[in-house]
Amino acid sequence: IVTATDIGEQFLILSEPFLLIEQIENLIRRLLNGKLTLDDINNVLDLEKYEKEIKHLSDLSFGHYVRIIENQLLFEKIGIFVDRVILKKMLAEVNVIRNEVMHFNPEALRKEDLHILRQTLDFLQSIVENY
């Protein structure tokens, strides 16, 4: 017998990574919004390989966000007071998890991955609150 609770628990298991990743991406956009110009971004990213025009931060991939944080000059323009290398490492880990989740590979998602997503979300929320 399958109960409503069983279905609810399964829904949470399947949807939580998507929700965490969305919240992380939104927080990154909040940190970048108004701090960088499209010229700043174009100078760091090889957008010729990117198949669509960049008109807004939401047009960037998560990998682009990692590359932006990785760049010392752009990171300084953002004006957050955290260790750039640690933040870049966290976002790179999230990017790997994100790619697994978005390509619907639930078997590859581990409990540690959910922990990384939650930890990164908490970290970014604390940065945005003090920003």
C-alpha positions in Angstrom: 0.0 0.0 0.0 1.3 3.4 -1.0 0.2 6.2 1.3 0.0 10.0 0.8 2.9 10.2 3.2 5.0 7.9 1.0 4.2 10.0 -2.1 5.0 13.2 -0.2 8.4 11.9 1.0 9.3 10.7 -2.5 8.3 14.1 -3.9 10.6 15.8 -1.4 13.5 13.5 -2.2 13.2 14.2 -5.9 12.4 17.9 -5.7 14.7 19.2 -3.0 17.9 19.3 -5.1 16.1 21.3 -7.7 14.8 23.8 -5.2 18.2 24.2 -3.4 20.0 24.8 -6.7 17.4 27.4 -7.8 17.8 29.2 -4.5 21.6 29.1 -4.8 21.4 30.5 -8.4 19.1 33.3 -7.3 21.4 34.3 -4.4 24.4 34.4 -6.8 22.5 36.6 -9.2 21.6 38.9 -6.2 25.3 39.2 -5.4 26.3 40.0 -9.0 23.4 42.2 -9.9 24.4 45.8 -10.4 28.1 45.1 -9.7 29.2 43.9 -13.1 28.6 45.2 -16.6 28.1 42.9 -19.6 31.6 44.2 -20.8 33.1 42.9 -17.5 31.5 39.5 -18.1 32.4 39.4 -21.8 36.1 40.1 -20.9 36.3 37.1 -18.7 34.0 34.6 -20.4 34.5 33.1 -23.8 31.0 33.9 -24.9 31.6 33.2 -28.6 31.2 29.5 -27.6 27.9 30.3 -25.9 25.0 29.9 -28.3 22.7 32.6 -27.0 23.1 36.3 -26.4 23.8 37.4 -22.9 21.3 40.1 -22.0 20.9 39.4 -18.3 22.7 37.5 -15.5 20.1 34.8 -15.8 21.4 34.0 -19.3 24.7 32.8 -17.8 25.3 29.2 -17.0 26.3 28.1 -13.5 29.8 27.4 -14.8 29.9 31.1 -15.9 29.1 32.1 -12.3 32.0 30.0 -11.1 34.4 31.6 -13.7 33.2 35.1 -12.6 34.0 34.3 -8.9 37.3 32.8 -10.0 38.4 36.0 -11.6 40.2 38.2 -9.0 39.2 41.6 -10.6 35.5 40.7 -11.0 35.4 39.3 -7.5 36.8 42.6 -6.1 34.1 44.5 -8.1 31.4 42.4 -6.4 32.6 43.7 -3.0 31.9 40.8 -0.7 34.3 40.0 2.1 34.7 36.3 1.9 37.6 34.1 0.8 37.3 34.0 -3.0 39.1 30.6 -3.3 36.7 28.9 -0.8 33.6 30.4 -2.5 34.9 29.3 -5.9 35.5 25.8 -4.6 32.0 25.6 -3.1 30.3 26.8 -6.3 32.4 24.4 -8.4 31.1 21.5 -6.3 27.6 22.8 -6.6 28.1 23.0 -10.4 29.0 19.3 -10.6 26.0 18.4 -8.5 23.8 20.7 -10.5 24.8 19.0 -13.7 23.9 15.6 -12.3 20.5 16.8 -11.1 19.6 18.7 -14.2 20.5 15.7 -16.4 18.1 13.6 -14.3 20.7 11.2 -12.8 19.1 10.7 -9.3 21.3 7.6 -8.7 24.4 9.8 -8.7 23.0 12.1 -6.0 24.4 11.2 -2.6 23.5 12.4 0.9 26.8 14.3 0.9 25.7 16.2 -2.2 22.5 17.4 -0.5 24.7 18.5 2.5 26.9 20.5 0.1 23.9 22.1 -1.5 22.4 23.0 1.9 25.7 24.3 3.3 26.3 26.4 0.2 22.8 27.9 0.4 23.2 28.8 4.1 26.6 30.4 3.3 25.3 32.4 0.4 22.2 33.5 2.5 24.5 34.7 5.2 26.6 36.7 2.7 23.4 38.3 1.1 22.0 39.2 4.6 25.2 41.1 5.4 25.7 42.5 2.0 
